[in-house]
Amino acid sequence: MNKVSLIFGLIALSSAQLCIADETVPISTKQMKSLGITSGPLPTKRFGESSGFPALVVIPGNQLFVVSTPLPAMIEQTLVGVGDRVTKGQPIAYLQSPALAEVQRGLLQAGIQQQLTKENLARDETLFKDGIISESRYRTSRSAALEAQAALSERKQILRLSGMSDTAINQLQSGNNLNSLLTITSPIDGAVLEKTASAGQRLDAATPLFKIAKLTPLALEIQAPLAFTHDLKVGATVSVPGYSASGKLTAIGHSLTGTNQTLQLRATISTGAENLRSGQYVEATISTAANSAAQWEVPNTAIAHVGGKMVVFVLTPQGFRVQNVNMLNEGATNSVISGALKGDEKIAIRGVSALKASLLGIGGGE
C-alpha cells in the first residue's frame, strides 16, 4: 500500500468514526444471548441535580485560630485537651514567664515617667503664660509629655498582647505588684483541634500551643468535571445526603487541577455541619440551572468510547442504535450522562464491547 492510499484510508476511517451517531448495529435475540449482551431501562430522568462528586470537608480559614505563647515562658498547666469545647476568654493554659515581669516593670516605669512629664508640662504651661519661660521650653515640655504618654500606651499594648486584661493592667498600675503568671485564653467559641505543648515544657515566644476552630459552618472542596460546570452558578444548593447536611455553592474554580482534569468547587455547609468532621471525604450532590439538560445515572459498563465520542447503544426492533451522550460526572461504577434521549428507551448494559466491535466493522474496522 502506497502512502497516498494509506492517507485516504485513514481519512475514510476517521470519517466513518465521526459519523457513527444514529448508526444501527443489526443483531438478533439469539446473537445477543450468545455474545452476553443484556439491556435494561434507563433510570428515572433527573433535572438540575448531579450526585456522587468527591468532596473534602474543611474548616474555613477565617474560623481557624492558632494560639501561641506571646513571651518566652514555661508551661505550668494546660487546662484543655484535643476535642474539648471552649468559650471566648476561657483560660486554657497557665505559663510562668520572667519576661512578663520585665514587661510589667517597664509599664510601671513608663507610668512614672508619664506622670513626671505631665506635671512638668503643667508647671511650664503656667510659667509660659506668665512670661517667665520661653515658648521653646514650653514646647519641649509638651513634646516630652507626648512621648511619655506614647511609651505608656505602647507598654499597655504589649501587656494586652501578652494576655493581660485592662482590669489586670489597671490593678498592676495601682498596686505595683509584679506577677510572672501568664494566662492564655481562648480567642473564640469553638473546639480544640490540636495541642502541641505539655506541662513543664519551656517555650520561645510565638511557639504554637493550641489550634482552635469554630466548627459551624464547615466548607466542602468538591472536584467536578469541566462539562458539568457549564450550567453551574454560585448559590446553587449543595447537599451531603449521607449525613443530612446542606449548604450553598460559594466559588467555582477557574483552572483545572490534577491529572483528572477537574475543577475545584467550594461550598459552605450551614445545615447539619455537626454531622461532619474536618478532613472527612464525602460524596456531594449539587443542583444545576433549572433549564439544564435531562440527566441519567447509568452503569459505566453501558458507556462506550468510539471515534473520540461517548455513546450508548439503544435497543430497537432491528438491533441497537448508536446514541451520542455527554459525560457530566464520571463515578467509580456509575456515571451521569445527558443526551438526546426520551427516557423510555432500553440501553445495553452488558456486552457493549461486542456491539462496539460490530459497529467499527460497519464503519470500516480498526
PyMOL commands that set and color helices and strands:
alter all, ss='L'
color gray80, all
select helices_A, chain A and resi 3-18+29-35+61-63+98-129+135-161+166-175+226-231+241-243+273-275+300-302+352-362
alter helices_A, ss='H'
color red, helices_A
select strands_A, chain A and resi 24-26+38-41+49-58+64-68+73-78+85-86+91-96+181-185+190-195+202-203+208-213+218-225+237-240+245-257+262-271+281-287+296-299+304-306+309-316+319-330+334-339+346-350
alter strands_A, ss='S'
color yellow, strands_A
deselect
rebuild
show_as cartoon
